[in-house]
Amino acid sequence: MGNFGMSPVWSTMTAGTLAGFPVLPGVECLSIFADNDRAKMQAGRLRQAGNEAARKCADTWAADGRESIIWTPPNIGTDFNDISRRAAA
């Protein structure tokens, strides 16, 4: 997968890892590429794990005085890996 012209890049692979992504020294602004998951029923409510994880990560960075930008694909059920693979085809 390409890095969309940005570096360095960290791939967190799961919503849980993204939600816990730490604030890193020397990085003042983090671009977060969230999955646009289909909502799933969990614990009695609809949840979108990718979007929730991105928001939690952004909140962690904001609490430390850092900036973050959340990028989300326009189509539900897609992620940036899907977009990158289509562009490469």
PyMOL Python script that loads the backbone (N, CA, C, O; Angstrom):
from pymol import cmd

cmd.read_pdbstr("""\
ATOM      1  N   MET A   1       0.846  -1.185   0.000  1.00  0.00           N
ATOM      2  CA  MET A   1       0.000   0.000   0.000  1.00  0.00           C
ATOM      3  C   MET A   1       0.879   1.230   0.000  1.00  0.00           C
ATOM      4  O   MET A   1       1.871   1.286   0.727  1.00  0.00           O
ATOM      5  N   GLY A   2       0.531   2.209  -0.798  1.00  0.00           N
ATOM      6  CA  GLY A   2       1.269   3.460  -0.823  1.00  0.00           C
ATOM      7  C   GLY A   2       1.010   4.276   0.426  1.00  0.00           C
ATOM      8  O   GLY A   2       0.091   3.983   1.190  1.00  0.00           O
ATOM      9  N   ASN A   3       1.820   5.297   0.631  1.00  0.00           N
ATOM     10  CA  ASN A   3       1.641   6.111   1.837  1.00  0.00           C
ATOM     11  C   ASN A   3       0.992   7.447   1.524  1.00  0.00           C
ATOM     12  O   ASN A   3       1.043   8.358   2.351  1.00  0.00           O
ATOM     13  N   PHE A   4       0.381   7.592   0.348  1.00  0.00           N
ATOM     14  CA  PHE A   4      -0.348   8.793  -0.040  1.00  0.00           C
ATOM     15  C   PHE A   4       0.531  10.037   0.045  1.00  0.00           C
ATOM     16  O   PHE A   4       0.046  11.131   0.332  1.00  0.00           O
ATOM     17  N   GLY A   5       1.834   9.858  -0.207  1.00  0.00           N
ATOM     18  CA  GLY A   5       2.761  10.981  -0.203  1.00  0.00           C
ATOM     19  C   GLY A   5       3.115  11.493   1.176  1.00  0.00           C
ATOM     20  O   GLY A   5       3.659  12.590   1.299  1.00  0.00           O
ATOM     21  N   MET A   6       2.827  10.742   2.203  1.00  0.00           N
ATOM     22  CA  MET A   6       3.113  11.167   3.575  1.00  0.00           C
ATOM     23  C   MET A   6       4.123  10.221   4.199  1.00  0.00           C
ATOM     24  O   MET A   6       4.117   9.021   3.924  1.00  0.00           O
ATOM     25  N   SER A   7       4.979  10.760   5.030  1.00  0.00           N
ATOM     26  CA  SER A   7       5.915   9.915   5.770  1.00  0.00           C
ATOM     27  C   SER A   7       6.343  10.645   7.029  1.00  0.00           C
ATOM     28  O   SER A   7       6.322  11.875   7.056  1.00  0.00           O
ATOM     29  N   PRO A   8       6.723   9.940   8.053  1.00  0.00           N
ATOM     30  CA  PRO A   8       6.694   8.485   8.158  1.00  0.00           C
ATOM     31  C   PRO A   8       5.256   7.973   8.258  1.00  0.00           C
ATOM     32  O   PRO A   8       4.317   8.744   8.452  1.00  0.00           O
ATOM     33  N   VAL A   9       5.109   6.655   8.121  1.00  0.00           N
ATOM     34  CA  VAL A   9       3.795   6.016   8.153  1.00  0.00           C
ATOM     35  C   VAL A   9       3.837   4.843   9.129  1.00  0.00           C
ATOM     36  O   VAL A   9       4.795   4.071   9.137  1.00  0.00           O
ATOM     37  N   TRP A  10       2.794   4.714   9.950  1.00  0.00           N
ATOM     38  CA  TRP A  10       2.652   3.566  10.846  1.00  0.00           C
ATOM     39  C   TRP A  10       1.329   2.893  10.506  1.00  0.00           C
ATOM     40  O   TRP A  10       0.294   3.558  10.461  1.00  0.00           O
ATOM     41  N   SER A  11       1.347   1.607  10.271  1.00  0.00           N
ATOM     42  CA  SER A  11       0.130   0.850  10.012  1.00  0.00           C
ATOM     43  C   SER A  11      -0.272   0.152  11.302  1.00  0.00           C
ATOM     44  O   SER A  11       0.475  -0.680  11.817  1.00  0.00           O
ATOM     45  N   THR A  12      -1.437   0.481  11.822  1.00  0.00           N
ATOM     46  CA  THR A  12      -1.853  -0.098  13.099  1.00  0.00           C
ATOM     47  C   THR A  12      -2.623  -1.407  12.930  1.00  0.00           C
ATOM     48  O   THR A  12      -2.734  -2.175  13.885  1.00  0.00           O
ATOM     49  N   MET A  13      -3.150  -1.673  11.757  1.00  0.00           N
ATOM     50  CA  MET A  13      -3.800  -2.936  11.383  1.00  0.00           C
ATOM     51  C   MET A  13      -5.161  -3.198  12.035  1.00  0.00           C
ATOM     52  O   MET A  13      -6.022  -3.799  11.392  1.00  0.00           O
ATOM     53  N   THR A  14      -5.390  -2.777  13.270  1.00  0.00           N
ATOM     54  CA  THR A  14      -6.671  -3.047  13.926  1.00  0.00           C
ATOM     55  C   THR A  14      -7.188  -1.788  14.613  1.00  0.00           C
ATOM     56  O   THR A  14      -6.421  -0.878  14.930  1.00  0.00           O
ATOM     57  N   ALA A  15      -8.489  -1.751  14.836  1.00  0.00           N
ATOM     58  CA  ALA A  15      -9.087  -0.616  15.537  1.00  0.00           C
ATOM     59  C   ALA A  15      -8.519  -0.488  16.949  1.00  0.00           C
ATOM     60  O   ALA A  15      -8.279   0.623  17.423  1.00  0.00           O
ATOM     61  N   GLY A  16      -8.305  -1.612  17.618  1.00  0.00           N
ATOM     62  CA  GLY A  16      -7.766  -1.569  18.977  1.00  0.00           C
ATOM     63  C   GLY A  16      -6.378  -0.965  19.043  1.00  0.00           C
ATOM     64  O   GLY A  16      -6.070  -0.194  19.951  1.00  0.00           O
ATOM     65  N   THR A  17      -5.538  -1.317  18.076  1.00  0.00           N
ATOM     66  CA  THR A  17      -4.187  -0.763  18.044  1.00  0.00           C
ATOM     67  C   THR A  17      -4.228   0.716  17.693  1.00  0.00           C
ATOM     68  O   THR A  17      -3.477   1.504  18.268  1.00  0.00           O
ATOM     69  N   LEU A  18      -5.094   1.110  16.757  1.00  0.00           N
ATOM     70  CA  LEU A  18      -5.223   2.524  16.411  1.00  0.00           C
ATOM     71  C   LEU A  18      -5.700   3.331  17.612  1.00  0.00           C
ATOM     72  O   LEU A  18      -5.169   4.408  17.884  1.00  0.00           O
ATOM     73  N   ALA A  19      -6.688   2.824  18.327  1.00  0.00           N
ATOM     74  CA  ALA A  19      -7.220   3.542  19.488  1.00  0.00           C
ATOM     75  C   ALA A  19      -6.141   3.795  20.537  1.00  0.00           C
ATOM     76  O   ALA A  19      -6.180   4.809  21.234  1.00  0.00           O
ATOM     77  N   GLY A  20      -5.181   2.882  20.653  1.00  0.00           N
ATOM     78  CA  GLY A  20      -4.122   3.017  21.645  1.00  0.00           C
ATOM     79  C   GLY A  20      -2.816   3.566  21.101  1.00  0.00           C
ATOM     80  O   GLY A  20      -1.793   3.520  21.784  1.00  0.00           O
ATOM     81  N   PHE A  21      -2.837   4.094  19.864  1.00  0.00           N
ATOM     82  CA  PHE A  21      -1.602   4.602  19.263  1.00  0.00           C
ATOM     83  C   PHE A  21      -1.059   5.745  20.112  1.00  0.00           C
ATOM     84  O   PHE A  21      -1.783   6.699  20.395  1.00  0.00           O
ATOM     85  N   PRO A  22       0.213   5.663  20.523  1.00  0.00           N
ATOM     86  CA  PRO A  22       0.747   6.647  21.468  1.00  0.00           C
ATOM     87  C   PRO A  22       1.120   7.970  20.802  1.00  0.00           C
ATOM     88  O   PRO A  22       1.347   8.040  19.595  1.00  0.00           O
ATOM     89  N   VAL A  23       1.175   9.004  21.618  1.00  0.00           N
ATOM     90  CA  VAL A  23       1.716  10.288  21.181  1.00  0.00           C
ATOM     91  C   VAL A  23       3.224  10.100  21.042  1.00  0.00           C
ATOM     92  O   VAL A  23       3.879   9.599  21.956  1.00  0.00           O
ATOM     93  N   LEU A  24       3.763  10.499  19.907  1.00  0.00           N
ATOM     94  CA  LEU A  24       5.179  10.271  19.613  1.00  0.00           C
ATOM     95  C   LEU A  24       5.971  11.565  19.699  1.00  0.00           C
ATOM     96  O   LEU A  24       5.515  12.605  19.224  1.00  0.00           O
ATOM     97  N   PRO A  25       7.152  11.509  20.299  1.00  0.00           N
ATOM     98  CA  PRO A  25       7.978  12.709  20.371  1.00  0.00           C
ATOM     99  C   PRO A  25       8.375  13.171  18.972  1.00  0.00           C
ATOM    100  O   PRO A  25       8.700  12.357  18.107  1.00  0.00           O
ATOM    101  N   GLY A  26       8.346  14.469  18.762  1.00  0.00           N
ATOM    102  CA  GLY A  26       8.767  15.038  17.492  1.00  0.00           C
ATOM    103  C   GLY A  26       7.698  15.079  16.423  1.00  0.00           C
ATOM    104  O   GLY A  26       7.918  15.657  15.359  1.00  0.00           O
ATOM    105  N   VAL A  27       6.533  14.476  16.677  1.00  0.00           N
ATOM    106  CA  VAL A  27       5.435  14.505  15.709  1.00  0.00           C
ATOM    107  C   VAL A  27       4.378  15.469  16.249  1.00  0.00           C
ATOM    108  O   VAL A  27       3.747  15.206  17.272  1.00  0.00           O
ATOM    109  N   GLU A  28       4.195  16.581  15.552  1.00  0.00           N
ATOM    110  CA  GLU A  28       3.256  17.602  16.024  1.00  0.00           C
ATOM    111  C   GLU A  28       1.860  17.454  15.428  1.00  0.00           C
ATOM    112  O   GLU A  28       0.884  17.918  16.018  1.00  0.00           O
ATOM    113  N   CYS A  29       1.756  16.812  14.263  1.00  0.00           N
ATOM    114  CA  CYS A  29       0.455  16.613  13.614  1.00  0.00           C
ATOM    115  C   CYS A  29       0.394  15.199  13.048  1.00  0.00           C
ATOM    116  O   CYS A  29       1.298  14.768  12.332  1.00  0.00           O
ATOM    117  N   LEU A  30      -0.663  14.492  13.369  1.00  0.00           N
ATOM    118  CA  LEU A  30      -0.848  13.113  12.929  1.00  0.00           C
ATOM    119  C   LEU A  30      -2.031  13.038  11.973  1.00  0.00           C
ATOM    120  O   LEU A  30      -3.129  13.481  12.309  1.00  0.00           O
ATOM    121  N   SER A  31      -1.814  12.480  10.786  1.00  0.00           N
ATOM    122  CA  SER A  31      -2.912  12.176   9.865  1.00  0.00           C
ATOM    123  C   SER A  31      -3.374  10.757  10.158  1.00  0.00           C
ATOM    124  O   SER A  31      -2.587   9.812  10.094  1.00  0.00           O
ATOM    125  N   ILE A  32      -4.649  10.614  10.477  1.00  0.00           N
ATOM    126  CA  ILE A  32      -5.223   9.317  10.821  1.00  0.00           C
ATOM    127  C   ILE A  32      -6.121   8.882   9.668  1.00  0.00           C
ATOM    128  O   ILE A  32      -7.090   9.564   9.336  1.00  0.00           O
ATOM    129  N   PHE A  33      -5.793   7.745   9.061  1.00  0.00           N
ATOM    130  CA  PHE A  33      -6.581   7.213   7.956  1.00  0.00           C
ATOM    131  C   PHE A  33      -7.505   6.136   8.513  1.00  0.00           C
ATOM    132  O   PHE A  33      -7.104   4.985   8.684  1.00  0.00           O
ATOM    133  N   ALA A  34      -8.740   6.523   8.792  1.00  0.00           N
ATOM    134  CA  ALA A  34      -9.706   5.630   9.439  1.00  0.00           C
ATOM    135  C   ALA A  34     -10.413   4.750   8.420  1.00  0.00           C
ATOM    136  O   ALA A  34     -10.612   5.149   7.272  1.00  0.00           O
ATOM    137  N   ASP A  35     -10.789   3.554   8.846  1.00  0.00           N
ATOM    138  CA  ASP A  35     -11.667   2.706   8.042  1.00  0.00           C
ATOM    139  C   ASP A  35     -13.084   3.279   8.125  1.00  0.00           C
ATOM    140  O   ASP A  35     -13.483   3.810   9.161  1.00  0.00           O
ATOM    141  N   ASN A  36     -13.822   3.170   7.053  1.00  0.00           N
ATOM    142  CA  ASN A  36     -15.226   3.574   7.065  1.00  0.00           C
ATOM    143  C   ASN A  36     -16.071   2.308   7.174  1.00  0.00           C
ATOM    144  O   ASN A  36     -16.758   1.911   6.232  1.00  0.00           O
ATOM    145  N   ASP A  37     -16.002   1.688   8.346  1.00  0.00           N
ATOM    146  CA  ASP A  37     -16.666   0.410   8.589  1.00  0.00           C
ATOM    147  C   ASP A  37     -18.178   0.521   8.504  1.00  0.00           C
ATOM    148  O   ASP A  37     -18.768   1.566   8.778  1.00  0.00           O
ATOM    149  N   ARG A  38     -18.785  -0.592   8.116  1.00  0.00           N
ATOM    150  CA  ARG A  38     -20.237  -0.701   8.239  1.00  0.00           C
ATOM    151  C   ARG A  38     -20.551  -0.805   9.732  1.00  0.00           C
ATOM    152  O   ARG A  38     -19.835  -1.470  10.481  1.00  0.00           O
ATOM    153  N   ALA A  39     -21.616  -0.148  10.150  1.00  0.00           N
ATOM    154  CA  ALA A  39     -22.005  -0.200  11.554  1.00  0.00           C
ATOM    155  C   ALA A  39     -22.422  -1.620  11.922  1.00  0.00           C
ATOM    156  O   ALA A  39     -23.124  -2.293  11.168  1.00  0.00           O
ATOM    157  N   LYS A  40     -21.974  -2.061  13.099  1.00  0.00           N
ATOM    158  CA  LYS A  40     -22.323  -3.390  13.610  1.00  0.00           C
ATOM    159  C   LYS A  40     -22.913  -3.236  15.006  1.00  0.00           C
ATOM    160  O   LYS A  40     -22.516  -2.357  15.771  1.00  0.00           O
ATOM    161  N   MET A  41     -23.853  -4.094  15.318  1.00  0.00           N
ATOM    162  CA  MET A  41     -24.454  -4.072  16.639  1.00  0.00           C
ATOM    163  C   MET A  41     -23.490  -4.708  17.635  1.00  0.00           C
ATOM    164  O   MET A  41     -23.104  -5.867  17.480  1.00  0.00           O
ATOM    165  N   GLN A  42     -23.105  -3.952  18.650  1.00  0.00           N
ATOM    166  CA  GLN A  42     -22.240  -4.451  19.722  1.00  0.00           C
ATOM    167  C   GLN A  42     -22.738  -3.879  21.037  1.00  0.00           C
ATOM    168  O   GLN A  42     -22.957  -2.674  21.159  1.00  0.00           O
ATOM    169  N   ALA A  43     -22.909  -4.736  22.000  1.00  0.00           N
ATOM    170  CA  ALA A  43     -23.360  -4.333  23.337  1.00  0.00           C
ATOM    171  C   ALA A  43     -24.627  -3.476  23.260  1.00  0.00           C
ATOM    172  O   ALA A  43     -24.773  -2.494  23.988  1.00  0.00           O
ATOM    173  N   GLY A  44     -25.534  -3.866  22.368  1.00  0.00           N
ATOM    174  CA  GLY A  44     -26.816  -3.191  22.294  1.00  0.00           C
ATOM    175  C   GLY A  44     -26.833  -1.874  21.541  1.00  0.00           C
ATOM    176  O   GLY A  44     -27.840  -1.168  21.567  1.00  0.00           O
ATOM    177  N   ARG A  45     -25.735  -1.525  20.868  1.00  0.00           N
ATOM    178  CA  ARG A  45     -25.752  -0.289  20.079  1.00  0.00           C
ATOM    179  C   ARG A  45     -24.943  -0.458  18.803  1.00  0.00           C
ATOM    180  O   ARG A  45     -24.045  -1.296  18.725  1.00  0.00           O
ATOM    181  N   LEU A  46     -25.273   0.348  17.809  1.00  0.00           N
ATOM    182  CA  LEU A  46     -24.529   0.312  16.554  1.00  0.00           C
ATOM    183  C   LEU A  46     -23.182   1.000  16.743  1.00  0.00           C
ATOM    184  O   LEU A  46     -23.100   2.091  17.308  1.00  0.00           O
ATOM    185  N   ARG A  47     -22.129   0.342  16.261  1.00  0.00           N
ATOM    186  CA  ARG A  47     -20.785   0.899  16.413  1.00  0.00           C
ATOM    187  C   ARG A  47     -20.041   0.797  15.095  1.00  0.00           C
ATOM    188  O   ARG A  47     -20.246  -0.135  14.318  1.00  0.00           O
ATOM    189  N   GLN A  48     -19.176   1.768  14.857  1.00  0.00           N
ATOM    190  CA  GLN A  48     -18.259   1.756  13.726  1.00  0.00           C
ATOM    191  C   GLN A  48     -16.856   1.764  14.319  1.00  0.00           C
ATOM    192  O   GLN A  48     -16.331   2.818  14.677  1.00  0.00           O
ATOM    193  N   ALA A  49     -16.260   0.597  14.417  1.00  0.00           N
ATOM    194  CA  ALA A  49     -14.991   0.437  15.135  1.00  0.00           C
ATOM    195  C   ALA A  49     -13.887   1.341  14.593  1.00  0.00           C
ATOM    196  O   ALA A  49     -13.165   1.958  15.375  1.00  0.00           O
ATOM    197  N   GLY A  50     -13.743   1.430  13.285  1.00  0.00           N
ATOM    198  CA  GLY A  50     -12.674   2.238  12.704  1.00  0.00           C
ATOM    199  C   GLY A  50     -12.804   3.712  13.034  1.00  0.00           C
ATOM    200  O   GLY A  50     -11.824   4.362  13.400  1.00  0.00           O
ATOM    201  N   ASN A  51     -14.015   4.240  12.905  1.00  0.00           N
ATOM    202  CA  ASN A  51     -14.237   5.652  13.212  1.00  0.00           C
ATOM    203  C   ASN A  51     -14.082   5.938  14.702  1.00  0.00           C
ATOM    204  O   ASN A  51     -13.532   6.972  15.083  1.00  0.00           O
ATOM    205  N   GLU A  52     -14.560   5.034  15.538  1.00  0.00           N
ATOM    206  CA  GLU A  52     -14.427   5.223  16.983  1.00  0.00           C
ATOM    207  C   GLU A  52     -12.962   5.186  17.407  1.00  0.00           C
ATOM    208  O   GLU A  52     -12.538   5.972  18.254  1.00  0.00           O
ATOM    209  N   ALA A  53     -12.196   4.280  16.823  1.00  0.00           N
ATOM    210  CA  ALA A  53     -10.772   4.184  17.148  1.00  0.00           C
ATOM    211  C   ALA A  53     -10.028   5.435  16.705  1.00  0.00           C
ATOM    212  O   ALA A  53      -9.162   5.932  17.425  1.00  0.00           O
ATOM    213  N   ALA A  54     -10.360   5.943  15.528  1.00  0.00           N
ATOM    214  CA  ALA A  54      -9.721   7.164  15.033  1.00  0.00           C
ATOM    215  C   ALA A  54     -10.014   8.338  15.960  1.00  0.00           C
ATOM    216  O   ALA A  54      -9.120   9.129  16.259  1.00  0.00           O
ATOM    217  N   ARG A  55     -11.250   8.456  16.415  1.00  0.00           N
ATOM    218  CA  ARG A  55     -11.630   9.550  17.318  1.00  0.00           C
ATOM    219  C   ARG A  55     -10.879   9.427  18.645  1.00  0.00           C
ATOM    220  O   ARG A  55     -10.418  10.431  19.187  1.00  0.00           O
ATOM    221  N   LYS A  56     -10.750   8.206  19.171  1.00  0.00           N
ATOM    222  CA  LYS A  56     -10.033   8.009  20.434  1.00  0.00           C
ATOM    223  C   LYS A  56      -8.565   8.392  20.277  1.00  0.00           C
ATOM    224  O   LYS A  56      -8.000   9.046  21.153  1.00  0.00           O
ATOM    225  N   CYS A  57      -7.951   7.994  19.178  1.00  0.00           N
ATOM    226  CA  CYS A  57      -6.560   8.352  18.917  1.00  0.00           C
ATOM    227  C   CYS A  57      -6.417   9.871  18.829  1.00  0.00           C
ATOM    228  O   CYS A  57      -5.510  10.445  19.432  1.00  0.00           O
ATOM    229  N   ALA A  58      -7.307  10.522  18.082  1.00  0.00           N
ATOM    230  CA  ALA A  58      -7.267  11.982  17.943  1.00  0.00           C
ATOM    231  C   ALA A  58      -7.438  12.661  19.298  1.00  0.00           C
ATOM    232  O   ALA A  58      -6.764  13.651  19.584  1.00  0.00           O
ATOM    233  N   ASP A  59      -8.326  12.144  20.126  1.00  0.00           N
ATOM    234  CA  ASP A  59      -8.534  12.713  21.462  1.00  0.00           C
ATOM    235  C   ASP A  59      -7.280  12.595  22.319  1.00  0.00           C
ATOM    236  O   ASP A  59      -6.945  13.520  23.059  1.00  0.00           O
ATOM    237  N   THR A  60      -6.581  11.461  22.224  1.00  0.00           N
ATOM    238  CA  THR A  60      -5.336  11.264  22.972  1.00  0.00           C
ATOM    239  C   THR A  60      -4.298  12.296  22.551  1.00  0.00           C
ATOM    240  O   THR A  60      -3.626  12.892  23.392  1.00  0.00           O
ATOM    241  N   TRP A  61      -4.174  12.499  21.251  1.00  0.00           N
ATOM    242  CA  TRP A  61      -3.201  13.474  20.745  1.00  0.00           C
ATOM    243  C   TRP A  61      -3.600  14.891  21.153  1.00  0.00           C
ATOM    244  O   TRP A  61      -2.737  15.687  21.524  1.00  0.00           O
ATOM    245  N   ALA A  62      -4.881  15.218  21.092  1.00  0.00           N
ATOM    246  CA  ALA A  62      -5.349  16.550  21.484  1.00  0.00           C
ATOM    247  C   ALA A  62      -5.084  16.815  22.962  1.00  0.00           C
ATOM    248  O   ALA A  62      -4.719  17.929  23.335  1.00  0.00           O
ATOM    249  N   ALA A  63      -5.263  15.806  23.799  1.00  0.00           N
ATOM    250  CA  ALA A  63      -5.016  15.961  25.235  1.00  0.00           C
ATOM    251  C   ALA A  63      -3.559  16.293  25.523  1.00  0.00           C
ATOM    252  O   ALA A  63      -3.239  16.869  26.563  1.00  0.00           O
ATOM    253  N   ASP A  64      -2.675  15.925  24.595  1.00  0.00           N
ATOM    254  CA  ASP A  64      -1.249  16.224  24.740  1.00  0.00           C
ATOM    255  C   ASP A  64      -0.866  17.496  23.980  1.00  0.00           C
ATOM    256  O   ASP A  64       0.317  17.810  23.849  1.00  0.00           O
ATOM    257  N   GLY A  65      -1.863  18.222  23.482  1.00  0.00           N
ATOM    258  CA  GLY A  65      -1.604  19.464  22.762  1.00  0.00           C
ATOM    259  C   GLY A  65      -1.149  19.273  21.328  1.00  0.00           C
ATOM    260  O   GLY A  65      -0.599  20.193  20.723  1.00  0.00           O
ATOM    261  N   ARG A  66      -1.371  18.090  20.779  1.00  0.00           N
ATOM    262  CA  ARG A  66      -0.963  17.798  19.399  1.00  0.00           C
ATOM    263  C   ARG A  66      -2.174  17.874  18.476  1.00  0.00           C
ATOM    264  O   ARG A  66      -3.318  17.713  18.899  1.00  0.00           O
ATOM    265  N   GLU A  67      -1.887  18.121  17.217  1.00  0.00           N
ATOM    266  CA  GLU A  67      -2.929  18.201  16.203  1.00  0.00           C
ATOM    267  C   GLU A  67      -3.092  16.842  15.526  1.00  0.00           C
ATOM    268  O   GLU A  67      -2.136  16.075  15.409  1.00  0.00           O
ATOM    269  N   SER A  68      -4.301  16.560  15.091  1.00  0.00           N
ATOM    270  CA  SER A  68      -4.535  15.366  14.274  1.00  0.00           C
ATOM    271  C   SER A  68      -5.638  15.668  13.274  1.00  0.00           C
ATOM    272  O   SER A  68      -6.501  16.514  13.506  1.00  0.00           O
ATOM    273  N   ILE A  69      -5.586  14.965  12.172  1.00  0.00           N
ATOM    274  CA  ILE A  69      -6.591  15.092  11.120  1.00  0.00           C
ATOM    275  C   ILE A  69      -7.077  13.681  10.805  1.00  0.00           C
ATOM    276  O   ILE A  69      -6.272  12.793  10.525  1.00  0.00           O
ATOM    277  N   ILE A  70      -8.381  13.477  10.849  1.00  0.00           N
ATOM    278  CA  ILE A  70      -8.943  12.163  10.526  1.00  0.00           C
ATOM    279  C   ILE A  70      -9.441  12.190   9.086  1.00  0.00           C
ATOM    280  O   ILE A  70     -10.272  13.016   8.709  1.00  0.00           O
ATOM    281  N   TRP A  71      -8.914  11.270   8.297  1.00  0.00           N
ATOM    282  CA  TRP A  71      -9.338  11.086   6.914  1.00  0.00           C
ATOM    283  C   TRP A  71     -10.168   9.809   6.858  1.00  0.00           C
ATOM    284  O   TRP A  71      -9.756   8.775   7.384  1.00  0.00           O
ATOM    285  N   THR A  72     -11.334   9.879   6.225  1.00  0.00           N
ATOM    286  CA  THR A  72     -12.217   8.719   6.129  1.00  0.00           C
ATOM    287  C   THR A  72     -12.653   8.543   4.675  1.00  0.00           C
ATOM    288  O   THR A  72     -13.062   9.516   4.041  1.00  0.00           O
ATOM    289  N   PRO A  73     -12.577   7.331   4.133  1.00  0.00           N
ATOM    290  CA  PRO A  73     -13.034   7.111   2.759  1.00  0.00           C
ATOM    291  C   PRO A  73     -14.513   7.471   2.617  1.00  0.00           C
ATOM    292  O   PRO A  73     -15.276   7.346   3.575  1.00  0.00           O
ATOM    293  N   PRO A  74     -14.917   7.917   1.427  1.00  0.00           N
ATOM    294  CA  PRO A  74     -16.304   8.351   1.260  1.00  0.00           C
ATOM    295  C   PRO A  74     -17.326   7.215   1.260  1.00  0.00           C
ATOM    296  O   PRO A  74     -18.491   7.440   1.589  1.00  0.00           O
ATOM    297  N   ASN A  75     -16.915   6.013   0.903  1.00  0.00           N
ATOM    298  CA  ASN A  75     -17.870   4.906   0.783  1.00  0.00           C
ATOM    299  C   ASN A  75     -17.849   4.015   2.014  1.00  0.00           C
ATOM    300  O   ASN A  75     -16.791   3.566   2.454  1.00  0.00           O
ATOM    301  N   ILE A  76     -19.033   3.765   2.565  1.00  0.00           N
ATOM    302  CA  ILE A  76     -19.151   2.884   3.724  1.00  0.00           C
ATOM    303  C   ILE A  76     -18.679   1.487   3.340  1.00  0.00           C
ATOM    304  O   ILE A  76     -18.987   0.987   2.258  1.00  0.00           O
ATOM    305  N   GLY A  77     -17.930   0.871   4.238  1.00  0.00           N
ATOM    306  CA  GLY A  77     -17.420  -0.477   4.008  1.00  0.00           C
ATOM    307  C   GLY A  77     -16.070  -0.497   3.318  1.00  0.00           C
ATOM    308  O   GLY A  77     -15.610  -1.557   2.894  1.00  0.00           O
ATOM    309  N   THR A  78     -15.423   0.663   3.199  1.00  0.00           N
ATOM    310  CA  THR A  78     -14.110   0.717   2.550  1.00  0.00           C
ATOM    311  C   THR A  78     -13.068   1.293   3.496  1.00  0.00           C
ATOM    312  O   THR A  78     -13.384   1.905   4.516  1.00  0.00           O
ATOM    313  N   ASP A  79     -11.813   1.073   3.118  1.00  0.00           N
ATOM    314  CA  ASP A  79     -10.700   1.672   3.843  1.00  0.00           C
ATOM    315  C   ASP A  79      -9.679   2.169   2.822  1.00  0.00           C
ATOM    316  O   ASP A  79      -9.866   1.982   1.619  1.00  0.00           O
ATOM    317  N   PHE A  80      -8.609   2.794   3.285  1.00  0.00           N
ATOM    318  CA  PHE A  80      -7.635   3.361   2.359  1.00  0.00           C
ATOM    319  C   PHE A  80      -6.808   2.294   1.655  1.00  0.00           C
ATOM    320  O   PHE A  80      -6.219   2.570   0.610  1.00  0.00           O
ATOM    321  N   ASN A  81      -6.752   1.096   2.194  1.00  0.00           N
ATOM    322  CA  ASN A  81      -6.112   0.004   1.471  1.00  0.00           C
ATOM    323  C   ASN A  81      -6.918  -0.323   0.210  1.00  0.00           C
ATOM    324  O   ASN A  81      -6.341  -0.566  -0.850  1.00  0.00           O
ATOM    325  N   ASP A  82      -8.243  -0.329   0.323  1.00  0.00           N
ATOM    326  CA  ASP A  82      -9.094  -0.548  -0.852  1.00  0.00           C
ATOM    327  C   ASP A  82      -8.826   0.516  -1.917  1.00  0.00           C
ATOM    328  O   ASP A  82      -8.695   0.199  -3.099  1.00  0.00           O
ATOM    329  N   ILE A  83      -8.745   1.766  -1.498  1.00  0.00           N
ATOM    330  CA  ILE A  83      -8.515   2.875  -2.430  1.00  0.00           C
ATOM    331  C   ILE A  83      -7.150   2.745  -3.086  1.00  0.00           C
ATOM    332  O   ILE A  83      -7.022   2.923  -4.298  1.00  0.00           O
ATOM    333  N   SER A  84      -6.134   2.436  -2.296  1.00  0.00           N
ATOM    334  CA  SER A  84      -4.776   2.293  -2.818  1.00  0.00           C
ATOM    335  C   SER A  84      -4.694   1.150  -3.826  1.00  0.00           C
ATOM    336  O   SER A  84      -4.054   1.283  -4.870  1.00  0.00           O
ATOM    337  N   ARG A  85      -5.336   0.037  -3.517  1.00  0.00           N
ATOM    338  CA  ARG A  85      -5.304  -1.119  -4.420  1.00  0.00           C
ATOM    339  C   ARG A  85      -6.023  -0.823  -5.733  1.00  0.00           C
ATOM    340  O   ARG A  85      -5.568  -1.235  -6.800  1.00  0.00           O
ATOM    341  N   ARG A  86      -7.151  -0.107  -5.653  1.00  0.00           N
ATOM    342  CA  ARG A  86      -7.865   0.259  -6.884  1.00  0.00           C
ATOM    343  C   ARG A  86      -7.018   1.198  -7.738  1.00  0.00           C
ATOM    344  O   ARG A  86      -6.993   1.067  -8.962  1.00  0.00           O
ATOM    345  N   ALA A  87      -6.330   2.134  -7.109  1.00  0.00           N
ATOM    346  CA  ALA A  87      -5.495   3.088  -7.844  1.00  0.00           C
ATOM    347  C   ALA A  87      -4.326   2.391  -8.528  1.00  0.00           C
ATOM    348  O   ALA A  87      -3.888   2.815  -9.597  1.00  0.00           O
ATOM    349  N   ALA A  88      -3.821   1.322  -7.914  1.00  0.00           N
ATOM    350  CA  ALA A  88      -2.668   0.603  -8.464  1.00  0.00           C
ATOM    351  C   ALA A  88      -3.065  -0.366  -9.578  1.00  0.00           C
ATOM    352  O   ALA A  88      -2.216  -0.799 -10.357  1.00  0.00           O
ATOM    353  N   ALA A  89      -4.344  -0.704  -9.655  1.00  0.00           N
ATOM    354  CA  ALA A  89      -4.807  -1.701 -10.652  1.00  0.00           C
ATOM    355  C   ALA A  89      -4.822  -1.129 -12.058  1.00  0.00           C
ATOM    356  O   ALA A  89      -5.183  -1.828 -13.005  1.00  0.00           O
TER     357      ALA A  89
END
""", "prot")
cmd.dss("prot")
cmd.show_as("cartoon", "prot")
cmd.util.cbc("prot")
cmd.orient("prot")
